[in-house]
């Protein structure tokens, strides 16, 4: 018998509050933890997001973290992945891509992308589709905050 045990950390790289977590804090933390983790997952609303800190505006947060860990641990890329191109762009600064909100709207997102049928992907969630997709009010409330432009 064996046991699989993965160590990871999932956190937001910056906080807007004072005194909140700053990008420099995040880079220090991932540098110290990278060798101790099996993978690193950073919560981002958008994979292209840049830091609010003036010192880190030239690159995306994901790129800054990826460069800091320098292959020491796989980075999971996340944040409003809507298209195959988004996934490919994410993989320039991550080893793995996760797709969340797009899969809620279209559970067949992955197969459609892999089969070259991206034009058939459901891009918005309309009320009439909620029952078919079994999307309850709690998820709709979450989606209305995270992606109001994709709700009809």
C-alpha positions, 0 to 999 in steps of 0.5 A: 500500500502506498500514499500519495501526498502532494504539497502545494500552496494556493495564494493571492500574490497581492493584496490591495489593503495596507499593510497587504501582501506585496509582489516583493513579498510573494517573490520572496515567499515562492523563492523560499518555498519552491524546493519544498512544494510539488507545485505552485498555484497562484490565484489570478483573475486574469493570467495577463494581470500585472502587479500594482507595484511600480517595480513589477509592471513590465511583466505579468505576475505569472511571468515574474513568479515563473522566472523567480522559481526558475523551474524549481517547481511546476507553476500552474497557470490560471486566470480567465482562460477562454481560448486555445490561444489563452492556454498557449499564452499561459504555457509560456509562463507555466507548466500546467494550465487550469481552466475554470470559469470557461468550463462552467459555461461549457463543460465540453470546452477542452474537447472542443479546443482539442478537436479544433471546434473552438467556434462552437464553444459556449461563451456566455451563460444565459438563464435558459442554460442554467438548468441543463448545466445544473448551475445553482444560484451560488455559482451564478452569484460567484460568476456575476462577480467574476465575469458579469460580461459573460452572463445574460 
